[in-house]
Amino acid sequence: METLEASAHDCTAADGLAGLLSPLAEPEFLRHRLGSEPVVIRGRERRFRGLFGWPQLNEVLAAARTDASRIHLVRSADGVPLTSCAEPVPQLSPRGRPSRLRPDRLYETLSAGSTLVIDGIEELHAPLRALVTAVEGSLRSPLQANLYVNLGGAEQGFHTHWDDHDVFILQAEGAKHWDIHPPTEDYPVGVLSAPARPAENAATWSGELTDGDVLYLPRGWWHTVKAVEGRPSVHLTLGTRLPSAGDLLRRLLVHLARNHSLVRQDLPRFTEADHARDWYEALREVLVATACEPGLLDKLAREADGGPAVRPQFSLPYHWPVTDPVGSR
């Protein structure tokens, strides 16, 4: 597992994937590392100050409401009620029962060892949204940024685990200790896979990520993440699920169902054995003939590689594209 030294300048949203990976060239990463080989890139302190850190976190927390689908707490892989850190939001109109975080209670909970998690943090902070959008453009895959915060000395938030998607870890503040183990099953996929846990002493890489560092982990790589005593930490996880052969086959199934009535038929469960045998043979012929159709799989693969959905951008008071209200009279 290779460790590289980042360039000296700060990483900005405009730098996108190339800025996160420097000095590793983006084409080199996409061709030879993406989906297969992890890498650590050591960066200087405050490298991500223009993207995210303690000041930006405090702004987000002051404005955010306690939406359980976005903000939650973890400690030793067990949920800690966020309601213990919240209070009702004073409001004139009785629409729902919104709540917001109380600084004193959140501090107490984090000091006691909890980890704060904010999912989709890029939706709440424009510079991160710009970075995520730029990286999506390079990978041609949707991306989500999750934020993890602890005050140092926190218990292990999650057990040793693997992710079914690729991740880029940006250590924005403080430090975290990582133990990384190689996959125990090739290309595992969510609930379809149950790879064996790695041996305790089988770590490929063990060490601390500190302020300014980046770690890339392909899916399937096991990892254990622990707080560093006395080192409060803010780190971002940019997660992306790359198009796979499974995505191609799902599109192939849709193509088959649209073009062959046999694929839409019910299974011959109660018919005579001879008829059922003929039916399955006909289905096999359709599947093989379609899969061998020249150019079809390439076409479906290009569709699966169509890139992420466009994130919403608003241009009120005018609809996009903006037109000249005077010139249109």
PyMOL commands that set and color helices and strands:
alter all, ss='L'
color gray80, all
select helices_A, chain A and resi 13-21+26-32+54-63+82-85+103-111+121-124+126-139+190-192+245-259+261-264+273-291+296-304
alter helices_A, ss='H'
color red, helices_A
select strands_A, chain A and resi 2-5+39-42+71-75+78-80+86-88+99-101+115-118+143-150+166-173+175-181+205-210+214-217+222-227+233-240
alter strands_A, ss='S'
color yellow, strands_A
deselect
rebuild
show_as cartoon
